[in-house]
Amino acid sequence: MNNGSTVRVNLGKGQRTALLASVVTLMLAGAKTLVGYGFHSPLLVADGFHTLSDFTVIFASWFGLWLASREKTDRFPYGLYKAETLVSFLIGLFISWAGIEVFLEGIGKFGSPTPTRNFPLLPILVSGVSMVIGYFLARKEKTSGEAINSRSLKAIAQDSYLNIAVSFSVLAGIVAAYFAISYVEGVLLVIISLLVLKLGLETVWFSLLILLDANLDRQLQSDIAEGMLQMNGVTGVKDVKVRQAGPFRLVECNIESAPHAPLHRTHGLADRVERYIMDTFPNVESVYVHVEPGRGKTSLAVIPVKDINEFDSKVYDHFGRAPYFIIIKIGRDTEDIVDFYFNEYLGKKENIHIGVKVIRDLVKYGINEVFTSEIGEISFHMIKDNFVDIYRVRGNESVREVIERYRHGDIETLSSPTHLADVSEAERASAPEEHLQ
């Protein structure tokens, strides 16, 4: 199950942002280079070439997003989303190399600057305008990157913010050169180069982890598992895997349901889980859910009983007409009474479909199993619809005996109701008098 159209719309937004950033960055690179040559400012010329390298990085991001937005094919059934991650990896390498170059350039600027005769007004204006444009461009890249969860856009946004600092150091270097002030430009460039190098290496590392299908979103993994456990029919979550492909998440879940739930019910449960994950968690592009029968270490069981006498309570011979229901948590070696439920519907004037009303109350406990001697058609199917297994026990045996036989596998699983709905309704008139008062 996937929302392919939404995916392509989001990728389209990222492409437009990257294309705009590419055009603006290319124009800034040309302006810096031309003004640097015209005013004999080698520092501004170097910054122009550095901005030109930024253009190649941003253009690569656009190309990666463009590839990721292509339709799925038989050859690429999972799409080309990882193309964006691969480009992010290459971007990280470019940024790291740029950091090394800036570092070497900063070391070379530790000497005395070459003074200039005329005040470099236009180079200063170009550097200042470059910082302003870079700021708004970085904000746009960051906003778009976070909106579609694009690692490449977020990486170039951080690089754009650092480029503002680089432009500031260039501006400071131009002014320092005019006033023959030593070391200012070099120190600033070395500090900034270390920040650029850190950003590049982090981008390389995280992109590599994504390409290797590392689990990088444990919070999402935990939230999905907790959400599924709250869903009716899910008795356990064995495994949740989250892979990242470009800006999107691919989720695989292995859940447990009632051991004897019919196949069409488990398929319906898988569909509900898929819809829940897709609708609840953004940036999830596809979900695969595998449902398998399983009995957890503990289960919550309901038994209709005649009286309230702890584990010595006796099983009542009909589910819906029982005066009480004992709710028990059954473990491998232990059992605990959770509650006794009083069947208040027996005393009602309109006591038709009592079993249905009782079931509506009992399923709120999150029960997994029902033990009963007799059960009508409507009640049976309603319980099964809630992914609860039904076992047939003997009337008048104790709760303790039921639990012992259950542990030894000596209880029959009910695959159909013990009587039809019309029989169940007919029995309403012959219910014990003391239970109708």
HELIX and SHEET records of a PDB file:
HELIX    1   1 GLY A    4  GLY A   38  1                                  35    
HELIX    2   2 PRO A   42  ALA A   68  1                                  27    
HELIX    3   3 LYS A   82  GLY A  108  1                                  27    
HELIX    4   4 LEU A  121  ILE A  148  1                                  28    
HELIX    5   5 ARG A  151  TYR A  178  1                                  28    
HELIX    6   6 VAL A  184  LEU A  211  1                                  28    
HELIX    7   7 ARG A  218  LEU A  229  1                                  12    
HELIX    8   8 LEU A  263  THR A  280  1                                  18    
HELIX    9   9 GLU A  310  ASP A  312  5                                   3    
HELIX   10  10 GLU A  344  GLY A  347  5                                   4    
HELIX   11  11 ILE A  354  LEU A  362  1                                   9    
HELIX   12  12 VAL A  363  TYR A  365  5                                   3    
HELIX   13  13 GLU A  377  ASP A  385  1                                   9    
HELIX   14  14 VAL A  399  ARG A  407  1                                   9    
HELIX   15  15 ALA A  421  ARG A  428  1                                   8    
HELIX   16  16 GLU A  433  HIS A  435  5                                   3    
SHEET    1   A 3 GLY A 236  ALA A 245  0                                        
SHEET    2   A 3 PHE A 248  SER A 257 -1                                        
SHEET    3   A 3 VAL A 284  PRO A 293  1                                        
SHEET    1   B 6 GLU A 335  PHE A 342  0                                        
SHEET    2   B 6 TYR A 324  ILE A 330 -1                                        
SHEET    3   B 6 SER A 299  VAL A 305 -1                                        
SHEET    4   B 6 GLU A 369  THR A 372  1                                        
SHEET    5   B 6 ASP A 389  ARG A 392  1                                        
SHEET    6   B 6 GLU A 412  THR A 413 -1                                        
END                                                                             
